[in-house]
């Protein structure tokens, strides 16, 4: 950031303590902040006080309402919105969002260089999933670029994780923004937008293809001035290096096809990148080849449908894990979701670990068998001792996990507990934990039904 940001209030809405600026756009600055009520880090998008244009105010409201309707692991989450009146003569609209530890993709590429094909497959899967979710909600993003992709700084090194941000010029599908079809960043506009046509879902697919191609090369596909970069895509397709693996090369070529109808759907894009990432996991020995099975693909599709991965903690699932601790009189209870390469904890009652690699996850055994798993003493088996939770606390002994089962009988994860004594869990205790797992699934099903009801309006 070269220009100094405007003076920001020390506190917004009497609750959010403003820190350093971490991003900026044409209409707003983004600051790191602390929510003093909940004692958590957040990011605040504070719009310029000079914004008095009616269309500008309407755009701010649209962005807030859009973010408020979206809840997906590959999108930034909106916590709050309002008007800051600390300066009564210059009220300012603000959005409070989750703070993603890390940097945006533009800075990541500048700092780390080009990504590997495997990293691009992981990132492409996340962003395609998130963008498809936005489209299903009835919106276009219209400004997909590296600066609007946040790369999470995660404790686990198993894979890169991306989140799509900044919906400032997003629009309802089939309805244009007031500034015309060419809104967005010139280097990532689709040919039809450059040609003055209305953007469609395929336009977002094109922009995503250019972003992922830049990840592989470290350079924009169409450099130059706004006029040069806009005109170039009408004359030629972007160059895709021969070093890019064949399947990914063909996918990126189709995503950046000149004609919108020649581009794949985001469902096809997500599936292709998922297959590429799973193939990488198998080749590097991090998961069993069975992960590529049709049955596992179905299971992972269900995990994605619930949109629970990497979502913030919430009371509903924390209550369930707390009940499990009390009911079975154990020190640790977890609501765990099994991803392609990891076991991620939606609720972790008694530990601080957020996720572990799939190949050492006890959860994976329960998911594969669709049956409860009861272990009298995890310390007695070298395989179980490889689990990071077990390795970090040698006093842990007994373990019980029951599957989180969908109505179709697929296990997306587990509700599990650890005890610090050698113990044989009774049939009644296993049944009690299974009942709590069913409560967790009912909560997920209710949320899924609620989202569908909103999007079907």
N, C-alpha and C positions, 0 to 999 in steps of 0.2 A: 504493500500500500504506500503510494507516494504522497498523496495529498492528506493533510491532517483532517481527521474527522471533525464534524461540528461538536461543540461542547454538549456532552450528554449529562442528564441529571444523575446525581449519585445514587438515587433510588427511584424506581418506577412503581407506581401504584401502591406505594407504602410497603412493598413486600420484596421487590427484586433489587438486589444490590448490584449495581452496574460495575463491570470490570473493564478489561482492555478490549478494543475493537478487534474482531477476528475476520471480518469480511465486509464487503460493501457492494452496492449495486447502484443503478441510476436513481432509485427512489428511496433507498434506505441503507443504514449501516447495521451490521450485526455485531453484538457485543457478547462476550462471556459474562455470566452473571450468576448470582447465587439466590435461590429461593429461600429466604430466611424463615418462612413458615415451615416448609418441609425439609429444610437443611439439605438441599441437593443442588448440584450444578445444573445450570440451564443456559440456553442461548436466547438472546432477545434481539428481535428484528425491530428496530426503531425507525419509523418512517420520518422523512424530512418534514419539519414544521411548516415549510413553505408550500406544502402540497394543499392547495385550495381548489384546484380544478375538480369539477364534479366527476368527470370520467376517472380521474386519478383516485379520488376517494372511493368510487365504486370498485375500481380494480383492487384496492386494499381490502375492501369488504369481501370481494369474491375470493381472494386468496385465503382469507381467514376461514370463510365458510367451507371452502374446498378442503383445506387441511383438517378442519374439524370433522369432516366426514370420512377421512381416510385413516386406516389403521393397518399397516403392513410392515413387515420386518425390513423391507428394502426402501422404506420412505421415512423421512424424519417425522417425528410425532409432535403434534401441537398440544401443548398443555393449557394455554390460556391466551386471551386476547383482550384488548381494551384500549382506552384513551388515557394517555398520561397528561395530567393537567398541573404538573408541578410548575409550569410556566403558563398561567391562565391566558396570556395573550397569544400563546403559540401551542395549543394542544397538539399532541402527537399520537398517532395510532401505533400500537405495538403488538407483536406476536411473541409469545413465549414458547420455545421449542426445546426438545431434548438436546442436550449438549453432547455431541459426538467427539470423544477423544480421538485426535488424529488431525489429518489435513485433507484438503480437497484434492481431487485427482490431478488437477493442473500442477499444484505444488509438489505432489508426490512424484510425477513424471520428471519435473524439473530437478528434484532432489535425488531420486533413486534411478532415473533413467527408464527405459522401456520395460514393460512387464513381460514375463515369460508367457508362452502360449497357455500353460496350465492356469496361471493367475488370471489371464484374460477369460478363460472358460468359466472360472468361478465368478468373476465379476460380471461377466455377460449374463450368466444365469440369474444372479441377484437382480440386476437392473431390468432384464427382460420380464422377470416375475413382477417386479414393482410397477413397471410401466404398463404391463397388461392389466394389473389391478386398477390403475388409474383410468385406463380406457374402459374397463368394465363398469366403472363408476360413472362413465359418461363424459370424461374430460380428456383433452389433449394437454400435454406438457408444453410443447412448442419452444422450449429453450434448453434442450439437452446439450450439455457441453461439459468438458472436464471440470470447470470451476463449480458446476452445480452437482457434482458427484462427490460425496464425502466418503473418505476411506477410514474405517474404524481402526483405531490402534488397539488391537485385542491382545490379551495375555497369551492366548493360544496362538501357535504359529502354524496351525494346520492349513489355513487358507486365508485369502484376502476377503474382506467384506466391504461392500459398497452400499451407500444409501443415496437415493435421489432426493435432491433438495431444490428449493427456490421455485415455487409455482406462481411467480409474480405475473407472468403473462399467459398462464394456463387459460384455456377456454372450454366451454361446453362444445362437445362434438357437433359439428354442423353449424356452429355459430361463431363468427369472427370477433376478434377484439376490435376496439375502435380505431386502432392505429393501422389496421390493414393486415394483409396476408404476410408481409415480409417481417413481422415481428420476430425477434430471436437474434442469435449471433450469426453474423454473415458466414463465418467459416464452417458452420454446421447446418445451414439451411438446405432443404431438399431442392432438387431442380424445379419442381412444380411451384414451390414458394418463390424462388428467384424469378420464375416466369409469370408471377402474379396470380397464381391459382390459389384456391382455398386449401389450407393444410388439412390433412387427414391423419388417421392412425398410421398410415404408411410413411408419412412425413417424419413422425417420431421414430419409426423403425430406421429410416435413413440416417437421421442424426445419431442414433445410438450406434449404428454401424461405423460411422466416421469416428466417434469417440473411441470405440474399441480398437479400431484400426490404428488410431494415434497411440493407444496404449502399447501396441506391438512395435511401432516404429519409433516412438518418442517424438514425432513431429506431426503437425497438422497435415492432412491429406491435400488441402488446398490452401497453401500459404499466400501471403500477399495482401494488398489493400482490399477494402471491402468490395470494390468494383471488380478487381482481378479475381478474388476468391469466389465471388458469386458467379461470374461468367464462366470460370473454368469448369465447373461441374456440368454446364450445358454442352461443353465441347468434348469432355472425356470422362471416363470412369476413373475413380481413384486407383492409384497404383498399390497393389497388394504384393509385398515381397514374396519371393519363392520360398523363403525360409519359414513362412507360416505353414503349419501342418495342413495337409490336403483338405480334411473336412472343415476346419476352421476357415481356410482360404475360400472355399466354395460358399460357405455360409456368409462371410463378410461380403463376398462379391454379389450375392443375391440381395443382401440387406441394402447395399448401395447401388442397386440397379437404377438406371435412369428413369424407367417408367414405374409408377407406384404399384400397378397391378402385377409386376414381376417380382415384387418383394415378398418375403415370407411373413406369415402372421407371427405375432409375439409368442404364441403358444408353440409354434414350430421352432422359433429361435431359442426359447427356454429349454425345450426338450433336447435340441442339438447341443447346447452348452452343458446341460446336465450330463448327457452321455459322454461328452469329452472330459468333464471333470471326474466322473466315475471311472472312466478308463485310466485317467492319470493316477487315481487312488489305487487301482488294482496293480498298475505297472510299478508303482513305487512300494507296493507291499503293505499299504496302510489299511486296506480293507480286503475282505475275502472276495474272490471273483463272483460269488453268489449275489453280491450287491448289484450286479448288472442284470439279474434275472427279471423277467416280466413281472413276477409277483412283487419284487422290491420296488420296481418302477411304480406299480399301483399304490403301494404303501407310501412312497415318497410324494406321490401326487396328492394323497390325502393329507399328509403333513403340510404341504404347501396350501391346500385349500383352507385349512384352519387359520393360516396366517399368524401363527403364534411365535415362531422362532424369532429370537432377538427382540421381543417386545419387552417393555419395562415391567418390573414386578407389579403385582396388584393384589388387593386384599382377598379376592375370591379364592385364588389358589394358595395364598399364604394361610388362609383359614383352614383349608383342607390339609395342608402339611402339618399345621399346628395340631389339628384334631388327631392326625395319625400319631404324632409324638405322644400326646396325652393318652390316647386309647391303648397304645401298645407299650407305653412307659419306656420310650427310647429317647436317646439324645439327638438323633438326626433323622429327618424325614425330608424327602425330595420329590418334587414333581418333575420328571425328566422326559424330554422329547428326543427321540433318536433321529439325528440328521444323517446325511450320506456319509459324513466323515467324523462325526462327533456326537457326544451325548451332552445336550444343553439343558440347563436346569431353569425351568420357569419359576419354580419356588424352591428355595434352599433354606431349610429351617435347621440350623445347627452347624452349618459350614459356610465358608466364604467363596469356595471354588465355583466359578460360573459355568464351566464346561470342561470336558475331558475328551481325549481322542476316542473314537469309536472302537478301535481294536483292543482297548483295555477296559471297555465299559461293560459292567455287569448287566446293565440295562439291555444290551444287545442280545444276551442269551434269552431273556424273557420275551423280547420282541420276536425272535426267531422261532420260538416254540409256542408263542401265544398262551403260555401257561405260567402260573406263579412259580417263582424260584425262591426256595428257602435254603439257606446255608447256615449250618450250625456254627462254623468257625472259619471265617475267611483267611485267618492267619495260618491255617493248616495246609493251604494249597498255594504253591508258588505262582500259579496263574492268577489267582485272585489277588495276591499281594502286589501284582503289577499295577493294579488300579490305584490312581493317585490319591484317592480319598483314603484307601486302606493303608497305602505306603506312608501317608502323612501322619497317621495316627495308629500306632501299633496296638493301642488299647482297644480298637474296634474288633469285634468278633462275629456276632450273629448278623445275618443280612436276610431281608425279605423283600421281594419285589413282586408286584402284580401288574399285569398289562393294562394300559389305557386302550380299551377296545372300541372301535367305531361300530355302528349298527351293522356293518357288513362283516364284522369279525376281524378287521385288520388292527394290529397293535401299532400305535404311533409313538408309544413311549411307555413309561411305567410310573407308578407311585411306589416308592421304596423307602425302607428304613434300615438303619444300622443300630446295633446295640453294643454296649461295651462288656458284655459277658457272653460266654458260650451258652447257647440257648436253642431249644427246639420249639419252633412256633407251632401252636395248636391249629387245628382245622378252623376253629371259631375265630382265631386271630387273623388267619388268612382270609376268611370270609369277611370279617370286619374291614380289613384293608381294601378288599375288592369292592365293597360297597362305597367306600370313600373314592376309589378310582372311578366308579360309575358316576359319582357326583361331579368329579372333574370333567368327565366327558359330556355330561349334561350341560355344564357351563359353557363348554366349547361349542356344543351344538346350538345353544341358545344364541350365542354371539354370531355364529355363522348365519342362522336364520334371520337375525336382526339386520345384519349387513345386506343380505339379499333383499329383505323387505325395503330397505332404504334405496338400494340401487334399482329396484324394479318400479319405483314410483314414476 
